[in-house]
Amino acid sequence: MGAEEEQGKQGNENPRRDAITNAQFLSWKRQKDADASARRAEAARKREEAIATGTAQMNGRELFLKEPWVFDNTLY
């Protein structure tokens, strides 16, 4: 009797008044993905700019793509 009463009280305290529709969720998800994509593109643009000016050190992949002659082992 006491456990059933507790469950009944808990169920009434938190009704789902803030439930969203599938369309609302998909709209939010598209907006979130667009924002994340824009942030990644901006970070990539800044990284390329920093590499071009020489203020950022390149990683191995970037160095290979920009200056492949560094990895030429035919001389040895």
N, C-alpha and C positions, 0 to 999 in steps of 0.2 A: 504494500500500500504506500509506503513512504517513497520507494524508488520510483513508482509510477507517477506520483505527484511531482517529484523533482523533474522528471522528464517532461511532463506537461508544462511546467513553469518555464523550463529552458526553451522549449519550442516556441512559446508565445513571446519571449523576450527578444528574440532575434528573427523577426520575419524578413523575408527576402524582398525588401522594398527597393533595393538598389540593383536588382537583376538587370542585365543588359541583353539585348537581342543579338542574334547572330550577325545581322547587318551592322550593328554598332561595333561589335567586336572586330569584324573584318575591316571596317573603316579605321578603327584605332590601330589595328595591326599594320595596315598599309601606310598610315602616317608614321608609325614608329619605324618601319622598315625604310621609308623614304628619308627620315631624319638620320638614321644610322648610316645609310648609304651616302648622304651628303657629308656627314662628318668624316667618313672614311676617304671620300674623294678629296676633301679639303686637306686632310692629313697627308695624303699621297702627294698632292700638289705642293704642299709646304716642304715635304721631304725631298722631292725632285728639285725644288728651288734651292734648298740648303746644300744639296749635293753639287748642283751646278755652280754655286758660289764658293764651294769648298769649305763651308762651315760645319758640315756633318761628315763623319767618317762613313764610307760605304761598307756594306757587308759583302760577303763573298759573291752572292748572286748579282748584286748591283755592279760590283767591280767586273765580273765576268761579262755582263751585258754591255757595259760601257767601254771597257778596255780589255778585250779578249786576248790581245797580244801578251798580256801579263802571264797568262796560263799556257803559253805555247812552249811545249817541252821538246820540240824538234831539235833544238840547239844542243841538247845533252846526249 
